Amino acid sequence: MTYTTAAIVGVLGAILLDRLLGTDLLRRKAFWAAYAIVLFFQLIVNGLLTGLEIVRYDPDQILGPRIVFAPVEDLLFGFAMVTATLTLWVWVGRRDARRGSGPARRATGPARRPGTR
């Protein structure tokens, strides 16, 4: 499997995950605003790593076009990772809220009297 094929499969998988779990992040302006911030920093880091040749790619495994020295496939992988992670985060948060558990619920335990453990 080429890097290009893996990147495309990753994007399709992330989109499918968003749809199957019903989070619909890709339809929200807040997602795209957050993703723009992530993309900005991804371009900086990718540009440094590939521009300084710390990371090199086999030309036979990528399409060829580059953005800030990095192959376009890196942007696809970044999108897939961010989308899948946020999709799972939102889904787990909603699930925990329905169950009445999760970090917010656990943090508010029974009141304690001063001086007791």
Backbone as a printed PyTorch tensor [residue, N CA C, xyz], in Angstrom:
tensor([[[  0.8530,  -1.1740,   0.0000],
         [  0.0000,   0.0000,   0.0000],
         [  0.8970,   1.2340,   0.0000]],

        [[  0.6280,   2.1590,  -0.8970],
         [  1.4210,   3.3820,  -0.9490],
         [  0.9750,   4.3400,   0.1400]],

        [[  1.8190,   5.3210,   0.3940],
         [  1.5080,   6.3570,   1.3790],
         [  0.2380,   7.0930,   0.9700]],

        [[  0.0890,   7.3200,  -0.3210],
         [ -1.1020,   7.9970,  -0.8480],
         [ -2.3580,   7.1900,  -0.5530]],

        [[ -2.3240,   5.9050,  -0.8320],
         [ -3.4800,   5.0420,  -0.5910],
         [ -3.8280,   5.0010,   0.8920]],

        [[ -2.8120,   4.8690,   1.7430],
         [ -3.0490,   4.8360,   3.1940],
         [ -3.6700,   6.1440,   3.6730]],

        [[ -3.2070,   7.2700,   3.1430],
         [ -3.7470,   8.5720,   3.5340],
         [ -5.2200,   8.6910,   3.1360]],

        [[ -5.5450,   8.2540,   1.9410],
         [ -6.9330,   8.3220,   1.4640],
         [ -7.8300,   7.3990,   2.2960]],

        [[ -7.3510,   6.2020,   2.5820],
         [ -8.1120,   5.2710,   3.4280],
         [ -8.3330,   5.8860,   4.8160]],

        [[ -7.3160,   6.5560,   5.3490],
         [ -7.4480,   7.2120,   6.6510],
         [ -8.5150,   8.2900,   6.6470]],

        [[ -8.5300,   9.1180,   5.6170],
         [ -9.5400,  10.1830,   5.5120],
         [-10.9390,   9.5850,   5.3940]],

        [[-11.0840,   8.5940,   4.5370],
         [-12.4000,   7.9580,   4.3670],
         [-12.8570,   7.2930,   5.6690]],

        [[-11.9240,   6.6680,   6.3720],
         [-12.2530,   6.0360,   7.6490],
         [-12.7000,   7.0600,   8.6880]],

        [[-12.0290,   8.2040,   8.7390],
         [-12.3920,   9.2450,   9.7000],
         [-13.7690,   9.8240,   9.3890]],

        [[-14.0460,  10.0380,   8.1060],
         [-15.3610,  10.5470,   7.6940],
         [-16.4450,   9.5280,   8.0350]],

        [[-16.1780,   8.2740,   7.7420],
         [-17.1360,   7.2110,   8.0490],
         [-17.3820,   7.1050,   9.5540]],

        [[-16.3340,   7.2120,  10.3430],
         [-16.4730,   7.1620,  11.8010],
         [-17.3650,   8.2940,  12.3010]],

        [[-17.1510,   9.4940,  11.7760],
         [-17.9730,  10.6500,  12.1560],
         [-19.4450,  10.4010,  11.8220]],

        [[-19.6920,   9.8180,  10.6820],
         [-21.0760,   9.5530,  10.2700],
         [-21.7030,   8.4230,  11.0920]],

        [[-20.9480,   7.3200,  11.2750],
         [-21.4960,   6.1650,  11.9920],
         [-21.7780,   6.4590,  13.4630]],

        [[-20.9120,   7.2430,  14.0880],
         [-21.1120,   7.5660,  15.5010],
         [-22.0790,   8.7310,  15.7010]],

        [[-22.4360,   9.3920,  14.6020],
         [-23.4370,  10.4580,  14.6740],
         [-22.9580,  11.7430,  15.3240]],

        [[-21.6490,  11.9700,  15.3480],
         [-21.1510,  13.1990,  15.9660],
         [-21.2990,  14.4050,  15.0450]],

        [[-21.2940,  14.1620,  13.7480],
         [-21.4630,  15.2210,  12.7330],
         [-20.5120,  16.3960,  12.9200]],

        [[-19.2900,  16.1140,  13.3200],
         [-18.3030,  17.1780,  13.4960],
         [-18.0130,  17.9090,  12.1950]],

        [[-18.0270,  17.1780,  11.1070],
         [-17.6610,  17.7840,   9.8260],
         [-18.6900,  18.7910,   9.3260]],

        [[-19.7990,  18.8710,   9.9880],
         [-20.8370,  19.8500,   9.6330],
         [-20.8070,  21.0770,  10.5420]],

        [[-19.8240,  21.1480,  11.4360],
         [-19.7720,  22.2360,  12.4110],
         [-18.6740,  23.2400,  12.0870]],

        [[-19.0170,  24.5050,  12.1910],
         [-18.0350,  25.5660,  11.9690],
         [-16.9220,  25.4910,  13.0200]],

        [[-17.2700,  25.1200,  14.2420],
         [-16.2670,  25.0460,  15.3110],
         [-15.1940,  24.0150,  14.9790]],

        [[-15.5770,  22.9040,  14.3690],
         [-14.5930,  21.9000,  13.9770],
         [-13.6240,  22.4870,  12.9650]],

        [[-14.1490,  23.1470,  11.9470],
         [-13.2970,  23.6670,  10.8910],
         [-12.4060,  24.7980,  11.3930]],

        [[-12.8940,  25.5780,  12.3410],
         [-12.0500,  26.6180,  12.9350],
         [-10.9020,  25.9900,  13.7240]],

        [[-11.2210,  24.9540,  14.5060],
         [-10.1840,  24.2530,  15.2720],
         [ -9.2080,  23.5580,  14.3290]],

        [[ -9.7260,  22.9650,  13.2760],
         [ -8.8540,  22.2700,  12.3370],
         [ -7.9120,  23.2430,  11.6390]],

        [[ -8.3680,  24.4480,  11.3400],
         [ -7.5020,  25.4520,  10.7070],
         [ -6.3030,  25.7720,  11.5980]],

        [[ -6.5270,  25.8340,  12.9000],
         [ -5.4330,  26.0880,  13.8420],
         [ -4.4530,  24.9200,  13.8370]],

        [[ -4.9830,  23.7000,  13.8980],
         [ -4.1390,  22.5050,  13.8670],
         [ -3.3520,  22.4600,  12.5590]],

        [[ -4.0040,  22.7520,  11.4500],
         [ -3.3600,  22.7190,  10.1420],
         [ -2.2060,  23.7120,  10.0680]],

        [[ -2.3860,  24.8870,  10.6040],
         [ -1.3310,  25.9020,  10.6180],
         [ -0.0720,  25.3490,  11.2840]],

        [[ -0.2420,  24.7660,  12.4620],
         [  0.9180,  24.2280,  13.1720],
         [  1.4590,  22.9580,  12.5220]],

        [[  0.5980,  22.1830,  11.9120],
         [  1.0550,  21.0030,  11.1900],
         [  1.9710,  21.4100,  10.0410]],

        [[  1.6070,  22.4640,   9.3310],
         [  2.4350,  22.9320,   8.2200],
         [  3.8010,  23.4110,   8.7020]],

        [[  3.8290,  24.0620,   9.8400],
         [  5.1130,  24.5150,  10.3890],
         [  6.0000,  23.3150,  10.7350]],

        [[  5.4500,  22.3700,  11.4810],
         [  6.2300,  21.2070,  11.9070],
         [  6.6360,  20.3620,  10.7020]],

        [[  5.6930,  20.0650,   9.8170],
         [  6.0230,  19.2810,   8.6210],
         [  7.0660,  19.9860,   7.7650]],

        [[  6.9230,  21.2990,   7.6420],
         [  7.8870,  22.0680,   6.8510],
         [  9.2910,  21.9620,   7.4100]],

        [[  9.4040,  22.0530,   8.7290],
         [ 10.7210,  21.9180,   9.3570],
         [ 11.2850,  20.5090,   9.1870]],

        [[ 10.4720,  19.5150,   9.4970],
         [ 10.9610,  18.1320,   9.4350],
         [ 11.3610,  17.7090,   8.0260]],

        [[ 10.5810,  18.0900,   7.0470],
         [ 10.8990,  17.6850,   5.6790],
         [ 11.8840,  18.6480,   5.0240]],

        [[ 11.7880,  19.9290,   5.3380],
         [ 12.7130,  20.9130,   4.7670],
         [ 14.1410,  20.6940,   5.2330]],

        [[ 14.3260,  20.2850,   6.4710],
         [ 15.6570,  19.9810,   7.0020],
         [ 16.0730,  18.5380,   6.7080]],

        [[ 15.2240,  17.8160,   5.9910],
         [ 15.4440,  16.4170,   5.6080],
         [ 15.6370,  15.4890,   6.8040]],

        [[ 14.9610,  15.8220,   7.9000],
         [ 14.9090,  14.9040,   9.0370],
         [ 14.0110,  13.7320,   8.6680]],

        [[ 12.9580,  14.0390,   7.9260],
         [ 12.0400,  13.0260,   7.3970],
         [ 12.1000,  13.1200,   5.8750]],

        [[ 12.2710,  11.9660,   5.2270],
         [ 12.3060,  11.9120,   3.7650],
         [ 11.2950,  10.8840,   3.2900]],

        [[ 10.7690,  11.0870,   2.1090],
         [  9.7470,  10.2110,   1.5510],
         [ 10.2440,   9.5740,   0.2610]],

        [[  9.8550,   8.3380,   0.0600],
         [ 10.1610,   7.6380,  -1.1820],
         [  9.2830,   8.2480,  -2.2740]],

        [[  9.8720,   8.8450,  -3.2990],
         [  9.0780,   9.4870,  -4.3520],
         [  8.0890,   8.5450,  -5.0420]],

        [[  8.3770,   7.2500,  -5.0050],
         [  7.4760,   6.2880,  -5.6380],
         [  6.2350,   6.0100,  -4.7900]],

        [[  6.2280,   6.4660,  -3.5510],
         [  5.1170,   6.1880,  -2.6340],
         [  4.1820,   7.3800,  -2.4410]],

        [[  4.5200,   8.5310,  -3.0140],
         [  3.7040,   9.7380,  -2.8440],
         [  3.3080,  10.2950,  -4.2110]],

        [[  2.3180,  11.1850,  -4.2040],
         [  1.8650,  11.7980,  -5.4530],
         [  2.9160,  12.7320,  -6.0430]],

        [[  3.5820,  13.4730,  -5.1810],
         [  4.6100,  14.3960,  -5.6530],
         [  4.4170,  15.8270,  -5.1880]],

        [[  3.1890,  16.3980,  -5.3110],
         [  3.0140,  17.7830,  -4.8690],
         [  3.3000,  17.9360,  -3.3720]],

        [[  3.9470,  19.0620,  -3.0470],
         [  4.3020,  19.3210,  -1.6500],
         [  3.7840,  20.6910,  -1.2410]],

        [[  3.4910,  20.8020,   0.0310],
         [  3.0860,  22.0780,   0.6210],
         [  4.0410,  22.3140,   1.7830]],

        [[  4.7720,  23.4100,   1.7300],
         [  5.7940,  23.7160,   2.7210],
         [  6.7170,  22.5040,   2.9070]],

        [[  7.2220,  21.9910,   1.8190],
         [  8.1660,  20.8670,   1.7540],
         [  7.5450,  19.4880,   2.0140]],

        [[  6.3990,  19.4070,   2.6370],
         [  5.8010,  18.1200,   2.9960],
         [  4.8480,  17.6530,   1.8910]],

        [[  4.7900,  16.3450,   1.6510],
         [  3.8540,  15.8370,   0.6440],
         [  2.4050,  16.0880,   1.0670]],

        [[  1.5530,  16.2840,   0.0790],
         [  0.1470,  16.5660,   0.3710],
         [ -0.4970,  15.4560,   1.1970]],

        [[  0.0420,  14.2390,   1.0910],
         [ -0.5030,  13.1220,   1.8610],
         [ -0.4160,  13.3730,   3.3680]],

        [[  0.6040,  14.1210,   3.7960],
         [  0.7210,  14.4280,   5.2260],
         [ -0.4950,  15.2180,   5.7210]],

        [[ -1.0070,  16.0840,   4.8760],
         [ -2.2010,  16.8430,   5.2620],
         [ -3.4050,  15.9210,   5.3860]],

        [[ -3.4730,  14.9340,   4.5060],
         [ -4.5690,  13.9670,   4.5930],
         [ -4.4750,  13.1560,   5.8840]],

        [[ -3.2750,  12.6830,   6.2060],
         [ -3.0950,  11.9310,   7.4530],
         [ -3.4290,  12.7890,   8.6610]],

        [[ -2.9720,  14.0330,   8.6510],
         [ -3.2690,  14.9330,   9.7640],
         [ -4.7600,  15.1280,   9.9450]],

        [[ -5.4630,  15.3380,   8.8320],
         [ -6.9130,  15.4920,   8.8910],
         [ -7.5700,  14.2490,   9.4730]],

        [[ -7.1360,  13.0770,   9.0050],
         [ -7.7170,  11.8180,   9.4870],
         [ -7.4880,  11.6450,  10.9810]],

        [[ -6.2770,  11.9240,  11.4490],
         [ -5.9760,  11.7500,  12.8740],
         [ -6.7710,  12.7120,  13.7450]],

        [[ -6.8160,  13.9770,  13.3520],
         [ -7.5470,  14.9750,  14.1390],
         [ -9.0440,  14.6670,  14.1360]],

        [[ -9.5810,  14.3520,  12.9820],
         [-11.0120,  14.0760,  12.8690],
         [-11.4100,  12.8370,  13.6620]],

        [[-10.6600,  11.7590,  13.5200],
         [-10.9800,  10.5250,  14.2510],
         [-10.8710,  10.7380,  15.7610]],

        [[ -9.8250,  11.4270,  16.1930],
         [ -9.6390,  11.6720,  17.6270],
         [-10.7670,  12.5180,  18.2000]],

        [[-11.1040,  13.6100,  17.5260],
         [-12.1840,  14.4720,  18.0300],
         [-13.5360,  13.7830,  17.9590]],

        [[-13.7510,  12.9800,  16.9260],
         [-15.0040,  12.2310,  16.8130],
         [-15.1630,  11.2970,  18.0050]],

        [[-14.1180,  10.5420,  18.3110],
         [-14.1850,   9.6240,  19.4600],
         [-14.3320,  10.3870,  20.7720]],

        [[-13.6560,  11.5050,  20.9030],
         [-13.7380,  12.3180,  22.1220],
         [-15.1810,  12.7830,  22.3500]],

        [[-15.7960,  13.3290,  21.3140],
         [-17.1830,  13.8110,  21.4280],
         [-18.1280,  12.6470,  21.7170]],

        [[-17.9470,  11.5510,  21.0170],
         [-18.8280,  10.3920,  21.1980],
         [-18.7250,   9.8460,  22.6200]],

        [[-17.5130,   9.6860,  23.1290],
         [-17.3320,   9.1850,  24.5000],
         [-17.9110,  10.1760,  25.5020]],

        [[-17.7050,  11.4590,  25.2750],
         [-18.2640,  12.4730,  26.1750],
         [-19.7800,  12.4220,  26.2240]],

        [[-20.4020,  12.2790,  25.0750],
         [-21.8680,  12.1770,  25.0340],
         [-22.3450,  10.9010,  25.7200]],

        [[-21.6440,   9.8130,  25.4640],
         [-22.0100,   8.5310,  26.0770],
         [-21.9100,   8.6270,  27.5940]],

        [[-20.8210,   9.1950,  28.0940],
         [-20.6390,   9.3310,  29.5380],
         [-21.6780,  10.2760,  30.1490]],

        [[-22.0340,  11.3240,  29.4160],
         [-23.0510,  12.2550,  29.9200],
         [-24.4020,  11.5560,  30.0420]],

        [[-24.7220,  10.6970,  29.0860],
         [-25.9830,   9.9520,  29.1490],
         [-25.9940,   8.9820,  30.3310]],

        [[-24.8430,   8.4200,  30.6320],
         [-24.7340,   7.4620,  31.7370],
         [-24.5970,   8.1510,  33.0880]],

        [[-24.3420,   9.4290,  33.0580],
         [-24.1340,  10.1490,  34.3170],
         [-22.7700,   9.8700,  34.9110]],

        [[-21.8040,   9.5540,  34.0530],
         [-20.4440,   9.3160,  34.5290],
         [-19.5030,  10.2610,  33.8010]],

        [[-18.2390,   9.9850,  33.8590],
         [-17.2540,  10.8190,  33.1850],
         [-16.5580,  11.7230,  34.1620]],

        [[-15.5920,  12.4920,  33.7020],
         [-14.7860,  13.3280,  34.5870],
         [-15.5880,  14.3350,  35.3890]],

        [[-16.5680,  14.9790,  34.7690],
         [-17.3450,  15.9810,  35.4950],
         [-18.1340,  15.3380,  36.6300]],

        [[-18.6820,  14.1890,  36.3990],
         [-19.4780,  13.4920,  37.4120],
         [-18.5910,  12.9970,  38.5490]],

        [[-17.4420,  12.4170,  38.2100],
         [-16.5460,  11.8830,  39.2290],
         [-15.9530,  12.9810,  40.0940]],

        [[-15.7490,  14.1570,  39.5300],
         [-15.1300,  15.2500,  40.2820],
         [-16.0540,  15.7900,  41.3620]],

        [[-17.3340,  15.5790,  41.2250],
         [-18.2830,  16.1010,  42.2060],
         [-18.8190,  14.9590,  43.0570]],

        [[-17.9920,  14.4840,  43.9310],
         [-18.3910,  13.4000,  44.8250],
         [-19.1570,  13.9550,  46.0160]],

        [[-19.4110,  13.1290,  47.0230],
         [-20.1390,  13.6000,  48.1920],
         [-19.3480,  14.6610,  48.9490]],

        [[-20.0640,  15.5650,  49.5420],
         [-19.4140,  16.6370,  50.3060],
         [-18.7330,  16.0430,  51.5380]],

        [[-17.5720,  16.5860,  51.8640],
         [-16.8300,  16.1110,  53.0280],
         [-16.7840,  17.1990,  54.0570]],

        [[-16.7580,  16.7530,  55.3050],
         [-16.6110,  17.7160,  56.3910],
         [-15.1580,  18.1360,  56.4870]],

        [[-14.8990,  19.3740,  56.8600],
         [-13.5140,  19.8210,  57.0060],
         [-12.7730,  18.9400,  58.0140]],

        [[-11.5220,  18.6070,  57.6930],
         [-10.6980,  17.8190,  58.5850],
         [-10.8590,  16.3280,  58.4160]],

        [[-11.7210,  15.8540,  57.5010],
         [-11.8790,  14.4050,  57.2710],
         [-11.2760,  14.0360,  55.9350]],

        [[-10.9840,  12.7770,  55.7920],
         [-10.4100,  12.3030,  54.5170],
         [-11.3780,  11.4260,  53.8130]]])
